[in-house]
């Protein structure tokens, strides 16, 4: 874990009101706020970014980092995959986007090779274990992978930025806030 590493977590498209329609104004605005927050973190010295490469938030964040990397070569994207072929059942355009991001990443890490019931959880925990900051697009749903990841980061005392996907407001938890 380094002080310059941020992991991403967030919901898949089915959990957003706009589902898979990324052209809706609410989705466009969410991505803009996400891009501003990632740039702020990069401007504060975060150089290493971990994306689990799930549909929705993970792919958006990875694309944002790749865009910022064009102007700041110090930025590094690491794709942390739960298993091989996680994208094979996705629609063709998403598979293409996924593979394009993988091809541009600085590193690709497989937490496991074969799909299992716990491979996503293992991936999420690996990312939190190897970062000091978690940026979450989180709607507060307790029974979700994103919720579990946020709680795990809280247990480990990570700095956490939570972006509400509907209001687009950002809350922040600092390590000392959790431990006091």
Helices and strands as residue ranges (DSSP letters): E 5-10, G 13-15, H 25-43, E 48-51, H 57-69, E 76-81, H 92-104, E 107-110, H 119-129, E 133-137, H 145-155, E 159-163, E 170-173, H 175-179
